[in-house]
Amino acid sequence: MKRNRTPHRGRPPTGKALTPAKRMQRLRERKKAQGLKPVTRWVAVKTHVPTWSDHRLLDLRSLAMHAVIAKKVARDPGLLKVARSNLGRWQKRWGRQSPAWFGEWREILKRPWPEIAAFMTDTSEHATRLRQSSPFAGVLTSQERRRIYDAFRA
């Protein structure tokens, strides 16, 4: 008894199928005829896009601001009171539920000024993270801040 075979899927075989290499060759010929150039190696595209991310640029701007703040406080140590009063105001706002960085800044501001200045301008991950929530708001004038922002906008 002859078995009933299921019909072949797709086109019926003709015995004239091309090898994968021949199919690729024909594809390249068609693309060449259309005016497309084959890419045979990777070439880096040179653009004017900065290689740094926006976040890294913001971190660098914050570092620049804190470097200017450190210079100002070194000339006038009384400006440290601004940072300490900001911490006092924040403590009233949050009470016992203050964020972790609040306690870190409180401990840092208890140190001598040279250590505070070194930390403010440090490029470590820890210093970069804490600069995002700096208690030194109000130390720079609006003109000083604007100059730094303009320098990083270009």
C-alpha positions in Angstrom: 0.0 0.0 0.0 1.3 3.4 -1.0 1.5 6.1 1.7 -0.1 9.4 1.0 2.7 12.0 1.3 1.9 15.5 2.5 2.4 18.1 -0.2 5.7 19.9 -0.2 5.6 23.3 1.5 6.6 26.4 -0.5 7.6 26.2 -4.1 7.7 22.8 -5.7 11.3 21.7 -6.2 12.7 22.2 -9.7 16.2 21.0 -9.1 17.5 24.3 -10.2 18.1 25.8 -6.7 21.1 28.1 -6.4 23.7 27.6 -3.7 23.9 30.1 -0.9 27.1 31.5 -2.4 25.4 32.0 -5.8 22.4 33.7 -4.2 24.7 36.1 -2.3 26.6 36.9 -5.5 23.3 37.7 -7.3 22.2 39.9 -4.4 25.5 41.8 -4.6 25.1 42.3 -8.3 21.6 43.6 -7.9 22.7 46.1 -5.2 25.7 47.2 -7.3 23.4 47.8 -10.3 21.3 50.0 -8.0 24.4 52.1 -7.2 24.9 50.7 -3.7 28.5 50.2 -2.5 29.2 47.1 -0.6 30.7 47.6 2.9 33.5 45.2 3.5 35.0 46.6 6.7 33.8 48.6 9.7 34.6 52.3 9.5 34.0 54.6 12.5 31.8 57.5 11.6 33.3 60.8 12.8 30.6 63.1 14.2 30.6 66.2 16.3 28.7 64.4 19.0 30.6 64.5 22.3 31.7 61.2 23.6 30.6 62.0 27.1 27.1 61.5 28.3 25.0 64.4 29.5 25.2 63.1 33.0 29.0 63.1 32.9 28.9 66.7 31.7 26.6 67.6 34.6 29.0 66.0 37.0 31.9 68.0 35.6 29.9 71.2 35.8 29.1 70.4 39.4 32.8 69.8 40.0 33.7 73.2 38.4 31.1 74.9 40.6 32.5 73.3 43.8 36.0 74.3 42.8 34.9 77.9 42.6 33.1 77.5 45.9 36.2 76.1 47.5 38.2 79.1 46.3 35.6 81.5 47.7 35.4 79.7 51.1 39.2 79.6 51.3 39.3 83.5 50.9 36.3 83.9 53.3 35.9 81.0 55.8 32.7 82.6 57.1 30.9 81.2 54.0 31.0 77.8 55.6 28.2 79.1 57.7 26.0 79.1 54.6 26.5 75.3 54.1 25.9 74.6 57.8 22.8 76.7 57.9 21.5 74.9 54.9 22.0 71.6 56.7 20.2 73.0 59.8 17.2 74.1 57.6 17.1 70.7 55.9 17.2 68.9 59.3 14.1 70.9 60.4 12.4 69.9 57.2 13.1 66.2 57.3 13.7 65.5 61.0 14.6 61.9 61.6 13.7 60.8 58.1 16.6 62.7 56.5 18.3 61.1 53.5 21.6 59.3 53.9 23.5 62.0 52.1 22.4 64.5 54.8 24.3 62.7 57.5 27.3 62.3 55.3 27.5 66.0 54.6 27.0 66.8 58.3 30.0 64.6 59.2 32.1 66.1 56.3 31.3 69.7 57.5 32.7 68.8 61.0 36.2 68.3 59.5 38.8 71.1 59.1 38.5 73.3 56.0 41.4 71.7 54.0 39.7 68.3 54.3 36.4 69.7 53.3 37.9 71.5 50.3 39.8 68.3 49.2 36.5 66.3 49.4 34.5 68.9 47.5 36.9 68.9 44.6 37.6 65.2 44.7 36.8 63.2 41.5 35.8 60.0 43.4 32.4 58.4 43.0 31.5 59.2 46.6 32.3 62.9 46.2 30.6 63.1 42.8 27.5 61.5 44.3 27.4 63.9 47.2 27.9 67.0 45.0 24.5 66.2 43.5 23.0 67.2 46.9 25.4 69.9 48.0 24.7 72.1 51.0 26.7 74.9 49.4 23.7 76.5 47.7 23.9 80.2 48.1 27.6 80.6 48.2 28.0 81.5 44.5 26.4 84.6 43.1 24.0 84.3 40.2 26.7 85.8 37.9 29.3 83.2 39.0 26.8 80.4 38.5 25.8 81.7 35.1 29.4 81.9 33.9 30.0 78.3 34.8 26.7 77.2 33.2 27.6 79.1 30.0 31.1 77.5 30.0 29.5 74.0 30.0 26.7 74.9 27.5 29.2 75.4 24.6 
